[in-house]
Amino acid sequence: MVAKAFVRLLLSIGSVILAFAGNAQACAICFSGLAVTPGQKIDAADQAVLATPLDGQGRFRVMKIVKGNGTVGDVLVQPGLVTPVAVAVMSVDGLTVADGEVAKLDNRPLLLLHDTVSEKWTSLGAMPVDFAGWLRQLAQTKQSAATPKRIWPQLTLTSSYLTDDEWRERIVVVASQLESPEPLVAEIAYGELSRAPYGVTRLLKPQLDPAKLVTWTNDSTLASRRPAYTLLLGIAGGPDTAVALEQQIDTALKTRDATNLSALLAADLELRGASRVDWLETTFFADRQRTLPEIQAALLALSVHGGADGTIPRQRVIEAYRNFIEIRKPMAGFVATELADWEAWDATADYVAIIRSKAVRDPAEQFAILSYLKRSPLTTAQAALGPSADQRQ
């Protein structure tokens, strides 16, 4: 009866559980998925041009065509589209004016995007026409109409989904303009780097300058970009870089500072290789003094490498996850979704036992585990075995 009830419980959630198929996903350390990048907006637009403001009444002359139909010299009219000078800041909704500042007309060329739904033009900000060719290269890397198979939770624009091949082209295009002296160019380049899959980012190794990356990671004005540049440093660096990173990790552990810890750990794993996973398991999973943010940082570092399946083989990450499930049963749901995405069904028996023992109390974790079990082809067989040996004792 227990086994049958358990199976029925799993089947009852079938109507609300979606089976996901894994495509290349953004690096979770760099990209939250909660903001739409300028590059995604370019992908979503049907037209993109560089145009010069003619007056303060929303009239603009097209200087360069970046994407879509249009003619150089055309005059676009978009009432209310006024671009402030210098004090403008980027937001999800486009260019806005900082509080307390007065907008003044700027005659520099603007990157204007047209949306087919609203039939309106919006401005991403000022950019010299010299970058038109680079923008066209960027736009041309998105050619397919492919959308991700994983449709929930989907927090990014599906129109901006890129295939693996498209990402390989795009990452090379944006790498050349990281921290460009032109603010909008730098913003576009970093935005695409931040959402690129880690496995694709690793292809940049021949192009990366470790000394420049060290400068960027130490620049307080680039604090929000530090995780991405730390990851790149792990890709580009050598033995000296590994020593420096481990010193930073030691400091972070002593001070309980998990701010950039996931990126530091992922970079360290890239440089040290699979043998370093043993240390991570001992330091973060087995040590009961570790805080939740520290444990999450370690899992996130492993997640990035498991997705890439490169320096750290995915199978080794799966083994670490199963070790985590054994040591940290109340947190076992943390890794359930990825194990399911990777079709790592060897954890089925582990999760069946955890559900029966009610070791996991958090509803979100329970849902993740049940989702895993719903997808696992081994679930019915495991449930039919009845209570685990531990429970019978």
Buried (B, 14 or more C-beta within 10 A) or exposed (E): EEBEEBBEBBEEEEEEBEEBEBBBBBBBBBBEEEBBBBBBBBBBBEBBBBBBBBEEEBBBBBBBBBBBEBEEEEEBEBEEBBBBBEBBEBEEEBBBBEEEEEBEEBEBBBBBBBBEEEEEBBBBBBBBBEBBEBBBBBBBBBEEEEBBEBEEEEEBBEEBBBBEEBBBBBBBBBBEBBBBEBBBBBBBBBBBBBBBBBBBBBBBEEEBEBEBBBEBBEEEEBEEBBBBBBBBBBBBBEEEBBEEBBEBBEEBBEEEEBBBBBBBBBBBBBBBEBEBBEEBBEBBBEEEEBEEBBBBBBBBBBBBBBBBBBBBBBEBBBBBBBBBBEBBBEBBBBBBBBBBBBEBBEBBBBBBBBBBEEBBEEEEBBBBBBBBBBBBEBBBEBBEEEEBEEEEE
